Amino acid sequence: MPGPMGGPMGRGHQTTARAKDFKKTTKKLIKSYLAQYKIAILVVILFAVGSTIFTIVGPKILGNATTEIFNGLMSKLSGGSGIDLGKVGRNCFNINCFIYN
């Protein structure tokens, strides 16, 4: 006869099975069950590392370009030569080379 929640009556809480040797079980899992996905897992890890590097370095390069534009505007306002588009272009080129290579 089912209990009030639809489950069997009178069983109480059941304990779940646990691995006796966690390291051995993990090694077995990786060697046997995940062996067919080794290349895919490696590719995912490499892309994760690359994404982290791009996330860190990309804004630094953009910051250099922004600083150069700001310095050029301040120079132009004080009677100087203005924005050095060569430096800004090199920074933008560096961003493109870094991201798309």
N, C-alpha and C positions, 0 to 999 in steps of 0.2 A: 504494500500500500504506500503510495507516495506521500511525502511530508508536505508541509505548508508551502514550501518553495519549489515543489516538484521533484525533489531529490529523495533518496531513500531515507527512511526514518531510523533513528537510533545509531547511526554510524559515528557521529561526532566529527572531529577534525582528523583528517588523514595526513600523515607526514609524507613529504615528497622524497624521492630517492636522490641521494647525493653520490657524487663520485668519491671513491675512497682515496684515490691518488690523483689529485688535480693535474699535476704536471704530465703524468703518464697519459691521462685521458685527453689532455689538450694536444699532446704530440700525436696521439693516435688520430684525433679528429683532423688535424692539419695534414698528416701524411695520407690518410685513406680517403676521407670525404672531400677535402678541399684540393686534392692533388690535381684534379682536372681543371681547376680554376687558377693555377699558379701564375700563368702569364697575365691573366686578367687582373688579378690582385696586384701584381707588380706594376702594371700599367696605371692602375688607379693610384697607387702610392706615389709613383713618379709624377703624375699630373697634380696630385695634392701638393707635393713639394714645390713643383714649378709654379703653381698658383700662389703659394705663399711667398715665394721669392718675388714674383711680379707685383703682388700686393704691397710689398715693402719698398721695392726699388722704384716702381712707377711714379708714385707721388713725389719722390725726391727729385726725379728728373723734371717733372712738371713744375716743381717749386723753383728750380733753377731758371726755367723759361719765364715764369711769372716774375721772379726777382729782376731778371734782365729787362723785361717790359717796364716794370716800375722804375728801375734806375734810369731807363731811357726817357720816360715821361718827366721825371724830376729834372733830368739834365735839360730837356727841351724847355721846361718852364723857367729854368734859371739861365736860359740863353745858350745852352750847349748844343751839341750835335743831334740829340734825340735818340730814338730807339735804334740800337744796332741789330738790324734784322738778320744779319749774318749769324750772330750768336743765338738769336731766337730760333732761326732755321736749323742750326746745328743741334740745338736741344730737342726740337721736334723730330728731327731725323733720328737722333739717338733713341727717342721713345719708340718710333716706328721700327727701327732695327731691333730693339730689345724685345718688343712685344711679338713681332711677326717672324722672328727667326728662332 
